[in-house]
Amino acid sequence: MHLFPKQENFFDYFEELADKIEEGGRLFLAMTETHDYSESKVAKLKEVEHEADIITHRTYEKMHTTFLTPIDREDIYALVNKMDSIMDVIEATAIRIHLYKVKKIDDQIIKQAKILNEAIIKVKEIIHAMRNMKNSKMILDGCVEINTLENAGDVVLRTIMANLFENEKDAIELIKWKDIFQLLEEGIDVCEDVSNIVEGIVLKHA
């Protein structure tokens, strides 16, 4: 049984956007693991972010021209808006690192980038599962896993901040890295926001 038998093209948009965010997450993780935040890499990430924006705006347009939407309009807007925000935060983080010209890449960022990437993969899984009501348990389990990842991200951030304030003697570098780490944590938080919206949609239509 399909959760929403009609207007499934909305779910095409959701899935396309989730795939694009995963592409951005993979690219950012690769940049982080290789410490390569060069202009060309950042430009590629900006390109992915722009493509995500196009999908987002196409979904809004579809919403405004469709009389009967498969889920509430405010849920469509909230879901797509939050999904797009994940990509915005990834791009903003890479741009910050590139522009700040940090003296030395802090390896702790890799831990955060891996958690963010895992959360994005889970977001993609639950978005792709939304078409079919039979997947409701799997979707809700996925939402719990994203929540667990967000908690893990909080723990990593606290550890990172404690180490940063203890060991970084250059005040300017400290400010730069504090901003970068907090922005990356925001990306993980937004993944949880997406899972909360999906959970609400599924419970509403179950």
DOTORVEX-27848 format. One record per residue: x negated, y, z of N, C-alpha, C in turn. Coordinates in steps of 0.1 Angstrom, whole numbers, padded with zeros to 4 digits, always signed. Each point is the difference from the previous one (the first is absolute). Layout:
REM DOTORVEX-27848
XYZXYZXYZ...
//
This chain:
REM DOTORVEX-27848
-0008-0012+0000+0008+0012+0000-0009+0013+0000+0003+0008-0009-0008+0013-0001+0006+0010+0010-0009+0007+0007+0004+0010+0009+0007+0011-0007-0005+0004-0012+0007+0011-0007+0001-0005-0015+0011-0006-0004+0001-0006-0013-0001+0010-0012+0004+0013+0003+0000+0010-0011-0010+0011+0003-0003+0007-0011-0010+0011+0001-0013-0005+0005-0004-0011-0004-0013-0006+0004-0012+0008-0005+0002+0009-0010-0011+0008-0005-0005+0009+0011+0008+0003+0010-0006+0007+0012-0011-0008+0006+0002-0013+0001-0010-0009+0006-0012-0001-0009+0002+0001-0013-0012+0001-0009-0009+0012+0004+0007+0011+0002-0008+0012+0004-0007-0002+0013+0007-0005+0010-0006-0003+0013-0012-0009-0001+0001-0010-0008-0010-0010-0002-0012+0006-0007+0003+0008-0010-0010+0006-0008-0008+0010+0009+0007+0007+0008-0007+0009+0010-0009-0007+0010+0006-0012+0005-0008-0008+0010-0013-0005-0007+0001-0004-0012-0011-0006-0008-0011+0011-0002+0005+0012-0003-0009+0012-0002-0007+0003+0013+0007+0000+0011-0006+0003+0013-0011-0011+0004+0004-0012-0003-0010-0011+0002-0013+0002-0008+0002+0005-0013-0012+0003-0008-0008+0011+0006+0006+0010+0006-0007+0011+0006-0007-0005+0013+0007-0008+0008-0006-0006+0012-0012-0008-0003+0001-0008-0010-0012-0009-0004-0012+0009-0005+0003+0010-0007-0010+0009-0005-0007+0008+0012+0008+0005+0009-0005+0007+0012-0009-0010+0008+0005-0012+0002-0008-0010+0008-0014-0003-0007+0001-0001-0013-0013-0002-0008-0009+0012+0002+0005+0012-0001-0008+0012+0001-0006+0000+0014+0008-0004+0010-0005+0000+0014-0011-0010+0003+0002-0012-0006-0009-0011+0003-0014+0003-0007+0001+0007-0012-0012+0003-0007-0006+0014+0003+0007+0008+0009-0003+0013+0004-0001+0009-0013+0009-0002-0009-0001+0007-0013+0013+0009-0001-0002+0013+0004+0011+0010-0001-0004+0010-0010-0006-0005-0011-0005+0009-0011+0012+0007-0007-0003+0010-0007+0011+0008-0007+0008-0009-0009-0007-0009-0007+0007-0009-0010+0010-0010+0007-0004-0005+0012+0008-0009+0008+0012+0008+0005-0002+0012+0006+0011+0008+0005+0009+0003-0011-0005+0003-0012+0009+0004-0012+0008-0012-0003-0005-0012+0000+0008-0012-0003+0011-0002+0011-0003+0003+0012+0010-0001+0011+0011+0011-0002-0004+0012-0004+0010+0010-0003+0009-0004-0012-0006-0007-0009+0008-0005-0012+0011-0010+0005-0004-0009+0009+0010-0009+0006+0011+0007+0008-0005+0010+0007+0010+0008+0009+0010+0007-0010-0005+0005-0011+0008+0007-0009+0011-0009-0006-0005-0012-0004+0009-0011-0005+0011-0003+0010-0004-0001+0013+0010-0003+0010+0010+0011+0001-0004+0013-0001+0009+0011+0000+0010-0001-0011-0005-0004-0012+0009-0001-0012+0011-0010+0003-0004-0012+0005+0010-0010+0004+0010+0005+0010-0005+0008+0010+0009+0005+0011+0010+0010-0006-0004+0009-0009+0009+0009-0006+0010-0006-0009-0005-0011-0007+0009-0007-0009+0012-0006+0008-0004-0005+0012+0010-0006+0009+0010+0010+0005-0005+0012+0004+0009+0011+0004+0010+0003-0011-0006+0002-0012+0009+0003-0012+0010-0010-0002-0004-0013+0001+0010-0011-0002+0011+0001+0011-0004+0003+0012+0009+0001+0011+0011+0011-0003-0005+0011-0005+0009+0011-0003+0010-0002-0012-0004-0009-0008+0008-0003-0012+0008-0013+0001-0001-0007+0011+0007-0012+0002+0012+0002+0009+0012-0004-0004+0012+0002+0008+0000-0009+0012-0002-0013-0002-0001-0009+0011-0014-0006+0001-0006+0003+0011-0014-0004+0003+0001-0013+0009-0009-0009-0002+0000-0013+0007-0001+0001+0016-0007+0011+0004-0001+0003+0014+0002+0015+0002+0003+0004+0012+0003+0014+0002-0011+0009-0005+0004+0011-0006-0009+0010-0006-0011+0005+0010+0005+0002+0012-0010+0005+0010-0011-0011+0003+0004-0013-0001-0010-0011+0002-0009-0001-0012+0005+0002-0012-0009+0000-0012-0010+0011+0001+0005+0012+0004-0009+0012+0001-0010-0002+0011+0004-0005+0011-0009-0002+0012-0011-0010-0004+0005-0011-0006-0009-0011-0003-0011+0004-0010+0004+0006-0011-0009+0004-0011-0009+0011+0005+0006+0010+0007-0008+0011+0006-0011-0005+0009+0003-0010+0009-0010-0005+0009-0011-0008-0007+0005-0008-0010-0010-0008-0008-0010+0009-0007+0006+0010-0006-0009+0010-0007-0010+0006+0009+0004+0003+0013-0008+0006+0010-0012-0009+0003+0001-0013-0001-0012-0009+0003-0011+0004-0010+0004+0001-0013-0010+0003-0011-0005+0014+0002+0008+0009+0004-0005+0014+0003-0011+0000+0010+0002-0007+0011-0009-0001+0011-0013-0006-0004+0001-0011-0008-0013-0007-0005-0008+0010-0008+0007+0007-0009-0007+0010-0009-0006+0011+0008+0008+0005+0010-0005+0011+0008-0013-0004+0008+0000-0013+0005-0011-0005+0008-0013+0000-0009+0001-0006-0012-0011-0001-0009-0005+0014-0004+0009+0010-0002-0004+0013-0004-0007+0007+0012+0005-0002+0012-0007+0005+0012-0015-0004+0001-0001-0014-0001-0014-0005+0001-0009+0005-0011+0006+0002-0012-0008+0005-0011-0004+0015+0002+0010+0008+0004-0002+0014+0002-0009+0003+0012+0002-0007+0011-0007+0002+0012-0015-0003-0001-0004-0008-0010-0014-0004-0002-0006-0004+0013+0007-0010+0007-0005-0005+0013-0014-0005-0002-0009+0002+0010-0014-0004+0000-0002-0015-0002+0009-0007+0008-0002-0015+0000+0014-0006+0001+0003-0009-0008+0013-0007+0000+0001-0008+0013+0010+0002+0008+0002-0008+0012+0007-0013-0004-0007-0011+0003+0005-0014-0004+0013-0003+0007+0003+0007+0011+0013-0003+0007+0012+0002-0010-0002+0009-0010+0011+0003-0009+0004-0013-0007-0009-0009-0002+0003-0012-0008+0011-0008+0008-0001-0001+0013+0010-0007+0009+0014+0006-0003+0000+0014+0000+0013+0006-0002+0005-0002-0014-0008+0001-0010+0004-0002-0014+0005-0014-0002-0006-0010+0007+0005-0014-0002+0014-0001+0007+0002+0006+0011+0013-0001+0006+0011+0007-0008-0004+0012-0006+0009+0007-0009+0004-0009-0012-0011-0006-0006+0002-0009-0011+0010-0011+0003-0002-0007+0011+0008-0011+0004+0015+0005+0002+0002+0012+0006+0013+0005+0002+0007+0003-0014-0008+0005-0009+0005+0003-0014+0004-0013-0007-0008-0010+0002+0004-0013-0007+0013-0005+0006+0002+0001+0013+0012-0004+0007+0012+0009-0005-0002+0013-0002+0010+0009-0005+0004-0005-0014-0010-0004-0008+0004-0005-0014+0008-0013+0001-0003-0008+0009+0007-0013+0002+0014+0002+0004+0003+0009+0009+0014+0002+0005+0008+0008-0011-0007+0009-0007+0007+0007-0011+0004-0010-0011-0008-0009-0004+0003-0009-0010+0010-0010+0004+0002-0002+0013+0009-0010+0006+0014+0006+0001+0002+0013-0002+0012+0007+0004+0012-0003-0009-0003-0005-0012+0011-0003-0009+0010-0011+0005-0006-0009+0007+0008-0012+0003+0003-0002+0015+0012-0001+0004+0004-0001+0014-0006-0013+0007-0003-0010-0008-0006-0012+0006-0014+0003+0006-0005+0012-0004-0014+0003+0005+0001+0009+0013+0012+0002+0005+0001+0009+0011-0009-0003+0012-0001-0013+0004-0008-0004+0011-0015+0003-0003-0004-0003-0012-0014+0002-0004-0003+0015+0000+0010+0008-0005-0002+0015+0000-0002+0005+0015+0009-0005+0009-0001+0005+0014-0012-0005+0006-0005-0012-0003-0012-0005+0006-0012+0008-0005+0001+0004-0013-0011+0009-0006+0000+0014+0007+0012+0005+0003+0000+0013+0007-0007-0001+0014+0002-0012+0007-0006-0002+0013-0015-0001-0002-0005-0006-0011-0014-0001-0003-0006+0014-0002+0007+0008-0007-0005+0014-0003-0001+0008+0013+0010-0002+0009+0000+0006+0013-0013-0005+0008-0003-0013-0001-0012-0005+0007-0013+0006-0006+0000+0002-0013-0012+0006-0006-0001+0015+0004+0011+0006+0002+0000+0014+0004-0006+0001+0014+0004-0009+0009-0005-0001+0014-0015-0002+0000-0004-0009-0009-0015-0003-0002-0007+0012-0004+0006+0008-0009-0006+0012-0005-0002+0010+0011+0010+0001+0009-0001+0009+0011-0012-0004+0009-0001-0013+0003-0011-0005+0008-0014+0004-0006-0001-0003-0013-0012+0003-0007-0003+0015+0000+0010+0009-0002-0002+0014+0001-0005+0005+0013+0006-0006+0011-0004+0004+0013-0015-0003+0003-0004-0012-0005-0014-0004+0001-0009+0009-0008+0004+0003-0012-0008+0008-0009-0002+0014+0006+0011+0006+0005+0000+0013+0006-0010+0000+0013+0001-0010+0008-0008-0001+0012-0015+0000-0004-0003-0008-0011-0014-0001-0004-0005+0013-0007+0010+0006-0007-0004+0012-0007-0004+0011+0010+0009+0002+0010-0003+0011+0010-0012-0003+0008-0003-0013+0002-0012-0004+0008-0013+0001-0008+0001-0003-0013-0013-0002-0007-0003+0011-0011+0010+0007-0004-0002+0010-0011-0004+0014+0007-0013+0003-0003-0005+0012+0007+0002+0013-0009+0003-0002-0012+0002+0011-0009+0015+0004+0000+0003+0011+0006+0014+0004+0002+0008+0001-0013-0006+0005-0011+0007+0001-0013+0003-0014-0005-0010-0009+0000+0003-0014-0004+0011-0006+0008+0000+0003+0013+0010-0006+0008+0014+0005-0004+0001+0012-0003+0013+0006-0004+0005-0006-0014-0010-0002-0009+0003-0006-0013+0005-0014+0002-0007-0008+0008+0004-0014+0001+0013-0002+0008+0002+0009+0010+0012-0001+0008+0012+0002-0010-0001+0010-0009+0011+0003-0009+0002-0012-0010-0011-0006-0005+0001-0011-0009+0006-0012+0006-0004-0004+0012+0005-0011+0007+0015+0001+0003+0004+0012+0005+0014+0003+0003+0009+0000-0012-0006+0004-0011+0008+0000-0013+0003-0014-0004-0011-0008+0001+0001-0014-0004+0010-0008+0009+0000+0003+0013+0010-0006+0009+0014+0005-0004+0001+0012-0005+0014+0005-0004+0005-0009-0012-0009-0004-0009+0004-0009-0010+0006-0013+0005-0007-0006+0010+0005-0012+0006+0014+0002+0007+0001+0012+0006+0013+0003+0007+0011+0001-0011-0003+0006-0011+0010+0002-0011+0005-0014-0005-0010-0010-0001+0004-0013-0004+0011-0006+0010-0002+0003+0013+0010-0004+0010+0013+0007-0002-0001+0013-0004+0013+0008-0003+0007-0007-0011-0007-0004-0010+0007-0007-0012+0006-0013+0005-0007-0007+0008+0006-0013+0005+0012+0002+0009+0001+0011+0007+0011+0004+0008+0012+0003-0008-0002+0007-0012+0011+0003-0009+0005-0012-0006-0009-0009-0005+0004-0013-0006+0008-0008+0010-0005-0001+0012+0007-0008+0010+0015+0006+0002+0001+0013+0001+0013+0006+0001+0009-0003-0012-0005+0000-0012+0008-0004-0012+0004-0014+0000-0009-0009+0004+0004-0014+0000+0010-0003+0011-0001+0006+0012+0009-0003+0011+0014+0006-0004+0000+0011-0007+0012+0007-0004+0008-0009-0010-0007-0007-0009+0006-0008-0011+0000-0015+0003-0004-0004+0012-0001-0014+0003+0014-0005+0003
//
